[in-house]
């Protein structure tokens, strides 16, 4: 959407412009987009998912998040590592409407109405720099006394530093990083304490009118958390070495893993809508995480669907164990699911395989899980590696079996009409290395073609023989229940 340009605040106001706070702007945009998706016939759940197209989480999580944001809340996304919290936060920025009207030259991109419209000024004050520029010298600032023709208006695009700020929580983030500082050296040169050259806006001022993303908020020192709390409570920030207050009108989206939750200052936590982002329960949804990499990874090497599902089952089984060891907290993450594929493909390439072999698959899984063990001291690393090794020795084969079962039983029901007799006859042919011509053989090849959705350079024959090869290592072709 391109905004019409106006020369000054009087023209802008005359156009019927309605100023919105950051929270209102985000909420309005979400409603607008969901309305569009709904009118195209999408379900409620489907339209919410489309707001966050790159993040796969359970539908209830999205519903909580959308409802909290529409209600004007700031957000805390918490949960185990690697469940998509940071990804959700980033996608909120993609959603954010970025073209806005701002006072030209304002260091914190104030809305022009904050300067000259008394009603809006009451809700959202302008910055001291604008007060000095447009107010009457020697008098307290009063928006009713501002000449709106003298307030120049720009259309700006919110971006990092101007409407977006990101903070990575750590003990190194000090209050000054959030509040910003007055540069005293520059003040001597410039002489005007409210000049943009004198003020170095901190993260809170940088995010004015947009979004503040704080990753791992519990890792911030208490003093820094208190600065954030004050900004959320009062909507203002005082830079270090200054008595002036600046507007801090943003939507705060913070994240935390489970371990650091207790480190979040309670009053701060009270200001945030807490949303639990758990691992995805639904297997097919976890499986769909791999769709993202399908396009990228599978062009040279064919990756059988049975292995893809097995990889997901491995990580799901790990999550079910709920191992509570900090160094192992990443092993069950969504990133591990992605790694299983890229690592297996890497091994296949080393061995010049055109289809991922069982050996490459097993090595890839092992590396993906080991690669997520955080190293802290040699002994504990070896101990943790042992835990993962033992887990794999009990679960890897089992997961492949489950991957096969999911695949075969879908065919068993849809293709073979759940006939055990037909299944056994087909399995006997496969064991002899042949897919019978016509009948159930053809049905199976059709099924494989549909399931594998193969588009790379590997031939159909290679794909079939790879899949049938895996099937032949399985013993039980029945599908009970
Ligand atoms: Zn300003």
Boltz pocket constraint, residues with backbone or C-beta under 6 A from the ligand:
constraints:
  - pocket:
      binder: B
      contacts: [[A, 103], [A, 106], [A, 107], [A, 108], [A, 109], [A, 110], [A, 126], [A, 127], [A, 128], [A, 129], [A, 130], [A, 131]]
      max_distance: 6.0
